[in-house]
Amino acid sequence: MTLLDKAREEINECDRALAALFERRMAAVEQVAAYKREAGLPVLDSAREAEVLQRNLALLQNPDLAREYTVFQKGVMAASRAYQRRLLSDLYVETAEGGYPIELSRGVLARAGEELDLDRRVLIVTDSGVPAVYANTVLSACKNGVLAVVPQGEASKNLANFSRLLNIMAEGGFTRRDCVVAVGGGVVGDLAAFAASAYMRGIDFYNIPTTLLSQVDSSIGGKCGVDFEGYKNMVGAFKQPSKVLIDADVLSTLAPRQMAAGYAEIIKMAATHSPELFSLLEREGKDAPLEEVISAALRIKRQVVMEDEKESGVRRVLNFGHTLGHGIESRAAGTLLHGECVALGMLPLCAPAVRARLVALYERFGLPTRIPYTLDAVWGAILHDKKMAGDRLTYVWVEEVGTFELRTVTPREFYETLKGEAR
Ligand SMILES: NC(=O)c1ccc[n+]([C@@H]2O[C@H](COP(=O)([O-])OP(=O)(O)OC[C@H]3O[C@@H](n4cnc5c(N)ncnc54)[C@H](O)[C@@H]3O)[C@@H](O)[C@H]2O)c1
């Protein structure tokens, strides 16, 4: 046996012992998590971590290894924290690359400095319609933060802004270890995540969604991108965030119509997956506890995107109302919000009893109930929709609340269905 072989065998033996110790440590972490759940305590306890680090450093017999041992200890603590978070949160999204937690709690924006790793260069992206105080809260938690404000509105989701964000990072000397934080609705989230996905082939991305729609829908799942040559979301990528912070308090400044548009996506998810959530909305309308509603919708979206990360199958259920909705949105040219168009787009694609319940809900939530165009006026835009696969398209049909069918048909068949069901 050479010296090298011997040393490697010694390393293997240490690794075996460490693996067993790691499992033992994690079993103890499970108990800590159970206690914290019971007592409602946060995962991060900085004082305890600092104390453990000091105590363990004192155990070292070779002080020359202090620096490496600190790195090792911090890694173990980070893994323990991540494990606790996974155990404590039903809102952990597992992905091919690992996964990310969603932190849903009032006031979490103010704790961004504790929740996110901002001890590096940070590009914060927001838009001119998002109250400045939200992005500034994150900025003030950074030592090395830079703020980019794009004009509010869908038109900002373009290649020029994408390029502007890349420029800011390049000029600011951002490296692969730095990160991007989105503070805004779906427009900001889609744009910022796309820039993070492309800069140096991908850097960390955190999302702090500030509209109801982005909190329940666009902030998880990883789809990002910009509009191109008049086509929505034509150029983009899949970029999973490292973490999502959802603070329902920021919705207090959101315009009522934007709130309603967010409820449309929630109603969509309830219609296809949750008779309980649907009934809660019917019973309590806007008085339904907001965090409970957000959490229920997020759990649906989380489940769907985990089953189908790259939208090749069941994830298409999230497009309920979207195939026709996009056609309406294109025809409306900015006069209707995305969520309003989705709401209208669901109406012809469900059984009459479901439709009646949807209309009643829309009235309660301030959503439109009648499509203001003829089918022929929106048909051209539907045909241009990129969700057509060759000469077939897939739409979602809801026969009963809480269920769905994916139907793949020819455009002509889809046209006939819409015509038959049009109100
Ligand atoms: N990536 C995905 O999976 C996904 C899913 C659904 C939608 N989207 C995209 O999301 C976008 C729509 O997102 P949206 O509905 O959040 O719209 P948005 O981002 O345009 O925000 C709506 C408006 O609300 C303002 N705003 C945001 N937060 C606010 C707050 N807390 N208080 C006051 N004003 C606030 C914004 O300035 C904006 O004017 C579309 O581009 C759509 O394509 C993406």
The ligand as a MOL file (V3000), in Angstrom:
LIG
                    3D

  0  0  0     0  0            999 V3000
M  V30 BEGIN CTAB
M  V30 COUNTS 44 48 0 0 0
M  V30 BEGIN ATOM
M  V30 1 N -43.4390 33.4030 -14.4120 0
M  V30 2 C -44.6440 32.9250 -14.2970 0
M  V30 3 O -44.8670 31.7390 -14.0290 0
M  V30 4 C -45.8140 33.8570 -14.4600 0
M  V30 5 C -47.1090 33.4460 -14.1010 0
M  V30 6 C -48.1480 34.3650 -14.2040 0
M  V30 7 C -47.8940 35.6510 -14.6710 0
M  V30 8 N -46.6220 36.0000 -15.0330 0 CHG=1
M  V30 9 C -46.3280 37.3430 -15.5210 0
M  V30 10 O -46.5990 38.2580 -14.4730 0
M  V30 11 C -46.8980 39.5390 -15.0520 0
M  V30 12 C -48.0830 40.1080 -14.3280 0
M  V30 13 O -47.7440 40.2670 -12.9820 0
M  V30 14 P -48.5640 41.2060 -11.9950 0
M  V30 15 O -49.9920 40.9360 -12.1600 0
M  V30 16 O -47.9360 41.0790 -10.6750 0 CHG=-1
M  V30 17 O -48.3570 42.6450 -12.6370 0
M  V30 18 P -47.2560 43.7800 -12.4690 0
M  V30 19 O -45.9440 43.2280 -12.1200 0
M  V30 20 O -47.3380 44.5930 -13.6980 0
M  V30 21 O -47.8070 44.6150 -11.2340 0
M  V30 22 C -49.0420 45.2920 -11.3530 0
M  V30 23 C -48.9430 46.7420 -10.9130 0
M  V30 24 O -48.9190 46.7800 -9.4880 0
M  V30 25 C -47.8660 47.6360 -9.0430 0
M  V30 26 N -47.4700 47.1000 -7.7440 0
M  V30 27 C -46.7680 45.9860 -7.4830 0
M  V30 28 N -46.7460 45.7420 -6.1690 0
M  V30 29 C -47.4190 46.7380 -5.5700 0
M  V30 30 C -47.7700 47.0200 -4.2200 0
M  V30 31 N -47.4500 46.1950 -3.2270 0
M  V30 32 N -48.4630 48.1410 -3.9550 0
M  V30 33 C -48.8550 48.9700 -4.9740 0
M  V30 34 N -48.5780 48.7210 -6.2680 0
M  V30 35 C -47.8790 47.6270 -6.5610 0
M  V30 36 C -46.8220 47.5640 -10.1340 0
M  V30 37 O -46.0220 48.7180 -10.1340 0
M  V30 38 C -47.7020 47.4650 -11.3700 0
M  V30 39 O -48.0660 48.7570 -11.7960 0
M  V30 40 C -47.1370 39.2980 -16.5270 0
M  V30 41 O -46.0270 39.7680 -17.2260 0
M  V30 42 C -47.2210 37.7780 -16.6510 0
M  V30 43 O -46.7490 37.3140 -17.8860 0
M  V30 44 C -45.5930 35.1410 -14.9210 0
M  V30 END ATOM
M  V30 BEGIN BOND
M  V30 1 1 1 2
M  V30 2 2 2 3
M  V30 3 1 2 4
M  V30 4 1 4 5
M  V30 5 2 4 44
M  V30 6 2 5 6
M  V30 7 1 6 7
M  V30 8 2 7 8
M  V30 9 1 8 9
M  V30 10 1 8 44
M  V30 11 1 9 10
M  V30 12 1 9 42
M  V30 13 1 10 11
M  V30 14 1 11 12
M  V30 15 1 11 40
M  V30 16 1 12 13
M  V30 17 1 13 14
M  V30 18 2 14 15
M  V30 19 1 14 16
M  V30 20 1 14 17
M  V30 21 1 17 18
M  V30 22 2 18 19
M  V30 23 1 18 20
M  V30 24 1 18 21
M  V30 25 1 21 22
M  V30 26 1 22 23
M  V30 27 1 23 24
M  V30 28 1 23 38
M  V30 29 1 24 25
M  V30 30 1 25 26
M  V30 31 1 25 36
M  V30 32 1 26 27
M  V30 33 1 26 35
M  V30 34 2 27 28
M  V30 35 1 28 29
M  V30 36 1 29 30
M  V30 37 2 29 35
M  V30 38 1 30 31
M  V30 39 2 30 32
M  V30 40 1 32 33
M  V30 41 2 33 34
M  V30 42 1 34 35
M  V30 43 1 36 37
M  V30 44 1 36 38
M  V30 45 1 38 39
M  V30 46 1 40 41
M  V30 47 1 40 42
M  V30 48 1 42 43
M  V30 END BOND
M  V30 END CTAB
M  END
